[in-house]
Amino acid sequence: MTAPPATSADDGRPVPQRLLAAATRLFADQGYDGTSVQEIVEAAGVTKGALYHYFGSKDDLLHEVYGRVLRLQQERLDAFADADAPVGQRLRAAAADVVVTTIENLDDTTIFFRSMHHLGPEKLKQVRAERRRYHERFRALIEEGLRTGEFSTATPADLVVDYHFGSVHHLGNWYRPGGPLTPQQVADHLADLLLRALRP
């Protein structure tokens, strides 16, 4: 099956990227419910046929808005976890990175958490499984530090993971670009809080 031709509004980006960018902007401005497929294709400069060639439905777009961020974060976490460095250093790098990548993709993550209940059961199950894989890899770093004695056993690993990701998931409620803290400064503060909670 060949891809449908792009319209004259082509801005040089591949059609799927244009559709995702348009959907992200509209979902952020109007909400998922308040955005129609027609508005998305008009903003992207493509036809409905082009949208349905790459994405089967509007909720496929919503799924991919978050999926691309989660894939990036998983890839980076795996690299940190596999690095040849002390576990505390690897965990701190991973804890800071998930903050920075969330802020850099704040529209995507905010939209998703606000609208994920619109996903069908299978897509929701898939996303939860992908997030669980990420959290389990993150928790494995904490458990490694517990085994080696670098971290205190006073607080259960699951609680530490929930504590950190609760902070990450609320970034969209308060973080504003151009505020007093840069993304990296926020990341460093939260990562340091996490490590302080784990130190013996």
GUGUKE-162862 format. One record per residue (C-alpha): residue in three letters; y, x negated, z negated. Coordinates in nm, 4 decimals, padded with zeros to 6 digits. Layout:
# residues N
<atom residu="ala" Y="Y" X="X" Z="Z"/>
...
***
This chain:
# residues 200
<atom residu="met" Y="00.0000" X="00.0000" Z="00.0000"/>
<atom residu="thr" Y="00.3350" X="-00.1496" Z="00.1002"/>
<atom residu="ala" Y="00.6451" X="-00.1242" Z="-00.1117"/>
<atom residu="pro" Y="00.9028" X="00.1308" Z="-00.0013"/>
<atom residu="pro" Y="01.2192" X="-00.0120" Z="00.1519"/>
<atom residu="ala" Y="01.5184" X="-00.0626" Z="-00.0745"/>
<atom residu="thr" Y="01.8367" X="00.1306" Z="-00.0002"/>
<atom residu="ser" Y="02.1634" X="-00.0206" Z="00.1165"/>
<atom residu="ala" Y="02.2747" X="-00.0450" Z="-00.2481"/>
<atom residu="asp" Y="02.0341" X="-00.3394" Z="-00.2910"/>
<atom residu="asp" Y="02.2003" X="-00.5966" Z="-00.5186"/>
<atom residu="gly" Y="01.9470" X="-00.8699" Z="-00.4520"/>
<atom residu="arg" Y="01.7221" X="-00.8046" Z="-00.7507"/>
<atom residu="pro" Y="01.3687" X="-00.6713" Z="-00.6987"/>
<atom residu="val" Y="01.3488" X="-00.2918" Z="-00.7104"/>
<atom residu="pro" Y="01.1479" X="-00.2785" Z="-01.0376"/>
<atom residu="gln" Y="01.4134" X="-00.4886" Z="-01.2142"/>
<atom residu="arg" Y="01.6919" X="-00.2674" Z="-01.0849"/>
<atom residu="leu" Y="01.5096" X="00.0438" Z="-01.2008"/>
<atom residu="leu" Y="01.4473" X="-00.1020" Z="-01.5465"/>
<atom residu="ala" Y="01.8085" X="-00.2166" Z="-01.5798"/>
<atom residu="ala" Y="01.9382" X="00.1260" Z="-01.4776"/>
<atom residu="ala" Y="01.6963" X="00.3091" Z="-01.7070"/>
<atom residu="thr" Y="01.7807" X="00.0834" Z="-02.0014"/>
<atom residu="arg" Y="02.1543" X="00.1365" Z="-01.9563"/>
<atom residu="leu" Y="02.1212" X="00.5137" Z="-01.9176"/>
<atom residu="phe" Y="01.8736" X="00.5542" Z="-02.2041"/>
<atom residu="ala" Y="02.1120" X="00.3547" Z="-02.4265"/>
<atom residu="asp" Y="02.4167" X="00.5589" Z="-02.3245"/>
<atom residu="gln" Y="02.2664" X="00.9075" Z="-02.2947"/>
<atom residu="gly" Y="01.9328" X="00.8968" Z="-02.4732"/>
<atom residu="tyr" Y="01.5913" X="00.9308" Z="-02.3149"/>
<atom residu="asp" Y="01.5996" X="01.3120" Z="-02.3166"/>
<atom residu="gly" Y="01.9484" X="01.3197" Z="-02.1693"/>
<atom residu="thr" Y="01.8600" X="01.1013" Z="-01.8699"/>
<atom residu="ser" Y="01.7058" X="01.2412" Z="-01.5529"/>
<atom residu="val" Y="01.4949" X="01.0596" Z="-01.2968"/>
<atom residu="gln" Y="01.7640" X="01.1401" Z="-01.0394"/>
<atom residu="glu" Y="02.0286" X="00.9616" Z="-01.2463"/>
<atom residu="ile" Y="01.8054" X="00.6557" Z="-01.2781"/>
<atom residu="val" Y="01.7370" X="00.6249" Z="-00.9055"/>
<atom residu="glu" Y="02.1035" X="00.6799" Z="-00.8188"/>
<atom residu="ala" Y="02.2131" X="00.4123" Z="-01.0671"/>
<atom residu="ala" Y="01.9493" X="00.1729" Z="-00.9292"/>
<atom residu="gly" Y="02.0388" X="00.2506" Z="-00.5673"/>
<atom residu="val" Y="01.6839" X="00.3476" Z="-00.4689"/>
<atom residu="thr" Y="01.4932" X="00.6604" Z="-00.3778"/>
<atom residu="lys" Y="01.2655" X="00.8638" Z="-00.6026"/>
<atom residu="gly" Y="00.9807" X="00.7417" Z="-00.3831"/>
<atom residu="ala" Y="01.0654" X="00.3849" Z="-00.4803"/>
<atom residu="leu" Y="01.0610" X="00.4734" Z="-00.8502"/>
<atom residu="tyr" Y="00.7247" X="00.6457" Z="-00.8259"/>
<atom residu="his" Y="00.5846" X="00.3537" Z="-00.6280"/>
<atom residu="tyr" Y="00.6460" X="00.1163" Z="-00.9187"/>
<atom residu="phe" Y="00.6459" X="00.3534" Z="-01.2161"/>
<atom residu="gly" Y="00.4409" X="00.6695" Z="-01.2306"/>
<atom residu="ser" Y="00.6858" X="00.8559" Z="-01.4537"/>
<atom residu="lys" Y="00.9963" X="00.8289" Z="-01.6680"/>
<atom residu="asp" Y="00.7844" X="00.7455" Z="-01.9728"/>
<atom residu="asp" Y="00.6326" X="00.4548" Z="-01.7751"/>
<atom residu="leu" Y="00.9858" X="00.3158" Z="-01.7602"/>
<atom residu="leu" Y="01.0285" X="00.3656" Z="-02.1347"/>
<atom residu="his" Y="00.6962" X="00.1902" Z="-02.1977"/>
<atom residu="glu" Y="00.7978" X="-00.1065" Z="-01.9814"/>
<atom residu="val" Y="01.1459" X="-00.1325" Z="-02.1392"/>
<atom residu="tyr" Y="00.9786" X="-00.2348" Z="-02.4640"/>
<atom residu="gly" Y="00.6648" X="-00.3867" Z="-02.3132"/>
<atom residu="arg" Y="00.8539" X="-00.6670" Z="-02.1414"/>
<atom residu="val" Y="01.0219" X="-00.7657" Z="-02.4710"/>
<atom residu="leu" Y="00.6949" X="-00.7526" Z="-02.6622"/>
<atom residu="arg" Y="00.5190" X="-00.9683" Z="-02.3999"/>
<atom residu="leu" Y="00.7953" X="-01.2277" Z="-02.4241"/>
<atom residu="gln" Y="00.7765" X="-01.2301" Z="-02.8040"/>
<atom residu="gln" Y="00.3968" X="-01.2580" Z="-02.8025"/>
<atom residu="glu" Y="00.4054" X="-01.5499" Z="-02.5603"/>
<atom residu="arg" Y="00.6616" X="-01.7313" Z="-02.7741"/>
<atom residu="leu" Y="00.4768" X="-01.6570" Z="-03.0984"/>
<atom residu="asp" Y="00.1534" X="-01.7932" Z="-02.9527"/>
<atom residu="ala" Y="00.3365" X="-02.1134" Z="-02.8568"/>
<atom residu="phe" Y="00.4826" X="-02.1540" Z="-03.2068"/>
<atom residu="ala" Y="00.1515" X="-02.0761" Z="-03.3749"/>
<atom residu="asp" Y="-00.0372" X="-02.3297" Z="-03.1593"/>
<atom residu="ala" Y="00.2170" X="-02.6089" Z="-03.2053"/>
<atom residu="asp" Y="00.1245" X="-02.9317" Z="-03.3828"/>
<atom residu="ala" Y="00.3482" X="-02.8909" Z="-03.6887"/>
<atom residu="pro" Y="00.3201" X="-02.7909" Z="-04.0563"/>
<atom residu="val" Y="00.2545" X="-02.4206" Z="-04.1005"/>
<atom residu="gly" Y="00.5831" X="-02.3601" Z="-04.2809"/>
<atom residu="gln" Y="00.7755" X="-02.5053" Z="-03.9879"/>
<atom residu="arg" Y="00.5773" X="-02.2987" Z="-03.7364"/>
<atom residu="leu" Y="00.6224" X="-01.9785" Z="-03.9359"/>
<atom residu="arg" Y="00.9955" X="-02.0326" Z="-03.9785"/>
<atom residu="ala" Y="01.0360" X="-02.0939" Z="-03.6036"/>
<atom residu="ala" Y="00.8407" X="-01.7761" Z="-03.5229"/>
<atom residu="ala" Y="01.0306" X="-01.5699" Z="-03.7832"/>
<atom residu="ala" Y="01.3663" X="-01.6832" Z="-03.6431"/>
<atom residu="asp" Y="01.2582" X="-01.6379" Z="-03.2815"/>
<atom residu="val" Y="01.1618" X="-01.2723" Z="-03.3200"/>
<atom residu="val" Y="01.5097" X="-01.2046" Z="-03.4605"/>
<atom residu="val" Y="01.6880" X="-01.3835" Z="-03.1756"/>
<atom residu="thr" Y="01.4769" X="-01.2251" Z="-02.9016"/>
<atom residu="thr" Y="01.5222" X="-00.8812" Z="-03.0579"/>
<atom residu="ile" Y="01.9019" X="-00.9229" Z="-03.0677"/>
<atom residu="glu" Y="01.9049" X="-01.0580" Z="-02.7117"/>
<atom residu="asn" Y="01.7193" X="-00.7407" Z="-02.6045"/>
<atom residu="leu" Y="01.8765" X="-00.5031" Z="-02.8552"/>
<atom residu="asp" Y="01.9230" X="-00.2128" Z="-02.6131"/>
<atom residu="asp" Y="01.5553" X="-00.2318" Z="-02.5151"/>
<atom residu="thr" Y="01.4226" X="-00.2387" Z="-02.8701"/>
<atom residu="thr" Y="01.6676" X="00.0235" Z="-03.0035"/>
<atom residu="ile" Y="01.5881" X="00.2610" Z="-02.7175"/>
<atom residu="phe" Y="01.2190" X="00.2199" Z="-02.7690"/>
<atom residu="phe" Y="01.2108" X="00.2813" Z="-03.1435"/>
<atom residu="arg" Y="01.4414" X="00.5802" Z="-03.1013"/>
<atom residu="ser" Y="01.2366" X="00.7304" Z="-02.8180"/>
<atom residu="met" Y="00.8769" X="00.6075" Z="-02.8548"/>
<atom residu="his" Y="00.7626" X="00.9543" Z="-02.9655"/>
<atom residu="his" Y="00.8131" X="01.0623" Z="-02.6017"/>
<atom residu="leu" Y="00.5281" X="00.8398" Z="-02.4849"/>
<atom residu="gly" Y="00.1955" X="00.9986" Z="-02.4027"/>
<atom residu="pro" Y="-00.0958" X="00.9346" Z="-02.6417"/>
<atom residu="glu" Y="-00.2546" X="00.6578" Z="-02.4323"/>
<atom residu="lys" Y="00.0672" X="00.4623" Z="-02.3840"/>
<atom residu="leu" Y="00.1547" X="00.5007" Z="-02.7520"/>
<atom residu="lys" Y="-00.1902" X="00.3736" Z="-02.8475"/>
<atom residu="gln" Y="-00.1481" X="00.0761" Z="-02.6137"/>
<atom residu="val" Y="00.1924" X="-00.0171" Z="-02.7562"/>
<atom residu="arg" Y="00.0654" X="00.0073" Z="-03.1118"/>
<atom residu="ala" Y="-00.2282" X="-00.2176" Z="-03.0252"/>
<atom residu="glu" Y="00.0066" X="-00.4738" Z="-02.8676"/>
<atom residu="arg" Y="00.2372" X="-00.4688" Z="-03.1700"/>
<atom residu="arg" Y="-00.0614" X="-00.4988" Z="-03.4035"/>
<atom residu="arg" Y="-00.1783" X="-00.8079" Z="-03.2138"/>
<atom residu="tyr" Y="00.1661" X="-00.9643" Z="-03.2591"/>
<atom residu="his" Y="00.1798" X="-00.8809" Z="-03.6307"/>
<atom residu="glu" Y="-00.1748" X="-01.0098" Z="-03.6862"/>
<atom residu="arg" Y="-00.0911" X="-01.3441" Z="-03.5228"/>
<atom residu="phe" Y="00.2214" X="-01.3670" Z="-03.7377"/>
<atom residu="arg" Y="00.0232" X="-01.2775" Z="-04.0509"/>
<atom residu="ala" Y="-00.2381" X="-01.5409" Z="-03.9615"/>
<atom residu="leu" Y="00.0300" X="-01.8078" Z="-04.0036"/>
<atom residu="ile" Y="00.1036" X="-01.6793" Z="-04.3528"/>
<atom residu="glu" Y="-00.2665" X="-01.6708" Z="-04.4369"/>
<atom residu="glu" Y="-00.3011" X="-02.0290" Z="-04.3124"/>
<atom residu="gly" Y="-00.0247" X="-02.1362" Z="-04.5489"/>
<atom residu="leu" Y="-00.1932" X="-01.9492" Z="-04.8346"/>
<atom residu="arg" Y="-00.5213" X="-02.1313" Z="-04.7698"/>
<atom residu="thr" Y="-00.3566" X="-02.4727" Z="-04.7605"/>
<atom residu="gly" Y="-00.1511" X="-02.4050" Z="-05.0727"/>
<atom residu="glu" Y="00.1817" X="-02.4366" Z="-04.8908"/>
<atom residu="phe" Y="00.2600" X="-02.0719" Z="-04.9701"/>
<atom residu="ser" Y="00.2290" X="-01.8808" Z="-05.2952"/>
<atom residu="thr" Y="-00.0471" X="-01.6210" Z="-05.3306"/>
<atom residu="ala" Y="00.1787" X="-01.4069" Z="-05.5516"/>
<atom residu="thr" Y="00.2732" X="-01.1690" Z="-05.2691"/>
<atom residu="pro" Y="00.0126" X="-01.0226" Z="-05.0275"/>
<atom residu="ala" Y="00.0492" X="-01.1391" Z="-04.6666"/>
<atom residu="asp" Y="00.0683" X="-00.7801" Z="-04.5356"/>
<atom residu="leu" Y="00.3650" X="-00.7064" Z="-04.7607"/>
<atom residu="val" Y="00.5456" X="-01.0207" Z="-04.6452"/>
<atom residu="val" Y="00.4916" X="-00.9230" Z="-04.2797"/>
<atom residu="asp" Y="00.6199" X="-00.5687" Z="-04.3437"/>
<atom residu="tyr" Y="00.9220" X="-00.7081" Z="-04.5274"/>
<atom residu="his" Y="01.0244" X="-00.9314" Z="-04.2390"/>
<atom residu="phe" Y="00.9626" X="-00.6838" Z="-03.9589"/>
<atom residu="gly" Y="01.1372" X="-00.4058" Z="-04.1497"/>
<atom residu="ser" Y="01.4486" X="-00.6244" Z="-04.1284"/>
<atom residu="val" Y="01.3894" X="-00.6954" Z="-03.7591"/>
<atom residu="his" Y="01.3404" X="-00.3291" Z="-03.6682"/>
<atom residu="his" Y="01.6701" X="-00.2339" Z="-03.8369"/>
<atom residu="leu" Y="01.8822" X="-00.4856" Z="-03.6454"/>
<atom residu="gly" Y="01.9855" X="-00.2153" Z="-03.3990"/>
<atom residu="asn" Y="02.1394" X="-00.0151" Z="-03.6831"/>
<atom residu="trp" Y="02.3937" X="-00.2750" Z="-03.7828"/>
<atom residu="tyr" Y="02.4090" X="-00.5837" Z="-03.5599"/>
<atom residu="arg" Y="02.7044" X="-00.5896" Z="-03.3197"/>
<atom residu="pro" Y="02.7701" X="-00.8624" Z="-03.0615"/>
<atom residu="gly" Y="03.0891" X="-01.0447" Z="-03.1458"/>
<atom residu="gly" Y="03.0460" X="-00.9849" Z="-03.5181"/>
<atom residu="pro" Y="03.0811" X="-01.2537" Z="-03.7857"/>
<atom residu="leu" Y="02.7262" X="-01.3876" Z="-03.7379"/>
<atom residu="thr" Y="02.5707" X="-01.5195" Z="-03.4185"/>
<atom residu="pro" Y="02.2134" X="-01.4157" Z="-03.3318"/>
<atom residu="gln" Y="02.0898" X="-01.7602" Z="-03.4383"/>
<atom residu="gln" Y="02.2726" X="-01.7407" Z="-03.7725"/>
<atom residu="val" Y="02.1176" X="-01.4009" Z="-03.8465"/>
<atom residu="ala" Y="01.7784" X="-01.5416" Z="-03.7456"/>
<atom residu="asp" Y="01.8182" X="-01.8455" Z="-03.9692"/>
<atom residu="his" Y="01.9171" X="-01.6360" Z="-04.2718"/>
<atom residu="leu" Y="01.6237" X="-01.3952" Z="-04.2320"/>
<atom residu="ala" Y="01.3747" X="-01.6759" Z="-04.1652"/>
<atom residu="asp" Y="01.4973" X="-01.8627" Z="-04.4735"/>
<atom residu="leu" Y="01.4621" X="-01.5468" Z="-04.6854"/>
<atom residu="leu" Y="01.1042" X="-01.5116" Z="-04.5639"/>
<atom residu="leu" Y="01.0174" X="-01.8733" Z="-04.6452"/>
<atom residu="arg" Y="01.1808" X="-01.8519" Z="-04.9882"/>
<atom residu="ala" Y="00.9670" X="-01.5467" Z="-05.0640"/>
<atom residu="leu" Y="00.6539" X="-01.7479" Z="-04.9787"/>
<atom residu="arg" Y="00.7234" X="-02.0791" Z="-05.1476"/>
<atom residu="pro" Y="00.5314" X="-02.1471" Z="-05.4725"/>
***
